């Protein structure tokens, strides 16, 4: 879109598509790319954003993209992904081409001028010479002349205005100055040239149409804005165009075959410029008013852009800049930048079609009205971090490129539902994007200049080889730390490279430099963002890190991370040498540079002591004479070694020990030791991970195993031992191993471990792989057979079947993707298998449902097993998830295994969606509940369609006056098969299966119908409150439903009140309450006191009214302390301006107590039960009857 005309076409087309149910994304450039300039290349970058995975139909307006290469490339990629393409005003093979019927309408105009105005001397101003559209219109002009036997002379009757003003003005001026008699009429190939022609003629003293007739063509938007003389022109039928595009797109979606061409007609519009219409003062005033509005909009845009520049000129941080610019953004918009924006090598768009947007994008600002979010990372293929939310609520989103010349920065996105409506609104977007481009580029240049200056200033304090501080830089940085903090608790690590001279002498100084850089990188990686590190000399390094927790464990972690990075290099770099360092570490409180020097001296002593020990080990030689103690120790070591060798022949174990606090370890290697554990420079568990030998499918399992051990070191010990079965690959062949560790503690945390790793026996491997087969192929029949065999093998052992699934697993798929969901199921399957001991068996039955057969002694034994199982299944990628367990204690082995599993399933399904309930045991009464559940699920949709759900109204009363002041809408199910079914029998199930959202919408509409009926019958309506369930609060589109109902039934919003249950109040719900209030609804917190909210949160809530839960109220009424709690609740609610309604009021004493506390509204059986709508009307006042009564009193 380069002008308002194209914006208008985009608007009407988008609206038509929206009416068909489409959501529209507009990918817009602000130039037509006619010239192959760096700026055009930058503008074309927006088309690289097209993600054909989510596009159903592509619409292109090629006349607005003059680069055939760009258009052809977009279409080629669309065809490659089998995305249908619709072309507006153009032709392309393999697409549906919407063709404008220019020729017929131009002939109409020319015919009109000749026949109605008796013109025989005509002049035609064409577009660009050689342009298809221009040549077609010339031919149409010539055909009409030929029909009237008027000779066409190209030299005296034709000029080329190139479709725009400057060449047109030259053509008209040349015609006037040519000496040729002025023609009777000038026919222009578009309106832009016609408007320019009229202005030029007027400048030369000629009046239109008195002296000369002028006609235009295509009725562009500028004609309606800029021209006060109404032009005779031709206009495309916008409704026909919109319908053609929408019908074609919808046809593609249904799979219907579409024609290659569709035609849209133009119709002639008679105006003043040919003399058919008189000068219209009202029309002129209307045009002047439109022009004034447009100019005001332009002025407003320019004024705001000037303010934007002023507000951003002094910003020196990108976050600050983004926030400053966001005040000028459209109300629903996003600023999305490449994650390499502030680097010297941001991409320059090449002459090739591949992505110029980084894989990871950063939405620096997302603005939804006055709600701002900052720095949201997302994958570029998702287009926006909140795209799903936006397209649910809005219909059209526009994407515009951000770039400086051909250097791409990112893009700006805005909801376009109303951007293209008002005069000048498109211009504002265009100017805003231009300003953002310029502001970002200025900021980027200044940033790079500041960085370059800073880098230059650091050259005296940075080591050029490693790019970390040198000695001078280190002490300068430490001096700043001392100045900022009176005292600092720091860990100091001193490192010295081993055998650097040997590497230099043997392999050359370039390899020595690589070894030095390796150590520097390891220190950098291990120190984190708060570390201060430096190279002091040839092979000496220092690291200082502030700490605020367990210093000994933090020191151990630092040393471990540095050693790990070095070991990683040694394993992967393929060098003929190993990089090695000696390390000393200490910690203390420092307040001056002298303190640092003293701590450094003590650290160096430890480091050099380790270095001497290493050197002594390398230079160790046999002594000719040993004292008696030396012989005894040597004999003891030999005995221990021999004992280990003998044991390893039978158990095939490799034993290991790790001291986590002092970062020491020992591996008793033998012939069975896996290759990845041999002579490792890191601990055995980390060596296995770094080796790359873990079979890919087992990495999650092993990571979880190590994570549990790590948690025991940093937090507390939860289990004294852990084990895991994984596969290690040796020469490409996976081999099964079991790793077992025993933990030793110090101060409640793990400090040491001892363990072993051994290759699994054949029968152990077979058992794992058989179970893995059943788990991953969902083969419950075969698994049933294995359960039966296990029961027969242990006839005297009590067994239980534990069936479990993941609570709200659907949300995992929605939030993290189906691939993550699948990997999570695999993780749980493997963890379940590793959890199973000798008599246990586990498998995945279907979907996210798993089952465990486990022996037990009593019920507590089962509960302990379930608790341990939950712990072993947690930890997948840090996701938050819970399980629901159903248990069947097998007391009848004569029934089928399928029936046993069904009983466990009944127990699992019986659990209500309550955070406190996660396990249920089967009992015979559950069969009835399952049957009831199946009835509800099989009949609910039909019941909704048949209107079997009816609303009852329960009035709420003023305690003081005794009058009804409002109602609550409740629902009943009048079933033909079961009679009246009450909510407690179907609402919990609807909340579980998601049907509650349909029932909610049904009840909302019923309430609106009742209110409308009361108003039409002249009753004074009382507000009705309706419930909004948890499921609706996950998607704010329910507010659109409510708004549409309010509009449909023409209701004041205060008559429909919304109730949200207190137990579901959380951060997401609180954000949703903000949205509800923005939409103007009265908001009630239902069941206050039944959940976990604190009274202290009431001061921040957006609710208007609290409804005291009936259980909370009745429970606390039983004693004086409870009554004080109720009094305090009422008092505090009134203090923060909240209304209060007491539910479940059943006695006069309760009502009097509430009134004495200041609560004047109550609901309960003392006043009225829920009742049908007709019965509830008795509490309403009839306006007509009231007026009649008032008249009688007056008489």
Secondary structure, DSSP 8 states (H G I E B T S, - for coil): --SHHHHHHHHHHHHHHHHTT--EEEEE-SS---S--HHHHHHHGGGGG--TTS-SEEEE-GGG---HHHHHHHHHHHHHTT-EEEEESS--TTSEEEEEEHHHHHHHHHHHHHHHH----EEEEESSTT-HHHHHHHHHHHHHHHHTT----HHHHEEE-TTSHHHHHHHHHHHHHT-----SEEEESSHHHHHHHHHHHHHTT--TTTT-EEE--S--HHHHHH-SS--BEEEE-HHHHHHHHHHHHHHHHHT----SEEEEEEEEE--TTTTSS---HHHHHHHHHHHHHHHHHHHHHHHHHHHHHHHHTT--SHHHHHHHHHTTS-SEEEEEEETTTTSTT--B--SS-S--S-SEEEEEEEEETTEEEEEEEEEGGGSSTTHHHHHHH-SEEEEEEEEETTEEEEEEEEE-TTTTTSTTHHHHHHHHHHHHHHHHHHHHHHHHHHHHHHHHHTTTTB-TTTSSB-HHHHHHHHHHHHHH-SSEEEEEEEEEESSHHHHHHHH-HHHHHHHHHHHHHHHHHHH-TT-EEEE-SSSEEEEEEE-SS-HHHHHHHHHHHHHHHHHHHHHHS--SS---EEEEEEEEEE-SHHHHHHHHHHHHHHHHHHHHHHHHHHT----S---HHHHHHHHHHHHHHHHHHHHHHHH-EEEEEEETTTTEEEEE--TTS-GGGTT-SS-HHHHHHHTT-B-GGGHHHHHHHHHHHHHHHHT--S-SEEEEEEEEEETTEEEEEEEEEEEEEETTEEEEEEEEEEE--HHHHHHHHHHHHHHHHT-HHHHHHHHHHHHHHTTTS-EEEEEEEETTHHHHHHHH-HHHHHHHHHHHHHHHHHH--TT-EEEEEETTEEEEEEE-SSHHHHHHHHHHHHHHH--GGG----EEEEEEE---TTS-HHHHHHHHHHHHHT--S-TT--EEE--TTHHHHHHHHHHHHHHHHHHHHTT-EEEEEEEEEETTT--EEEEEEEEEEEETTTEEE-GGGTHHHHHHHSTHHHHHHHHHHHHHHHHHHHHHTTEE--EEEEE--GGGGG-TTHHHHHHHHHHHTT--GGGEEEEEEGGG-SHHHHHHHHHHHHTT--EEEEEETSS---GGGGGG---SEEEE-HHHHHHHTTSHHHHHHHHHHHHHHHHTT-EEEEE---SHHHHHHHHHHT--EEESTTT---EEHHHHGGGSEEHHHHHHHHHHHH-
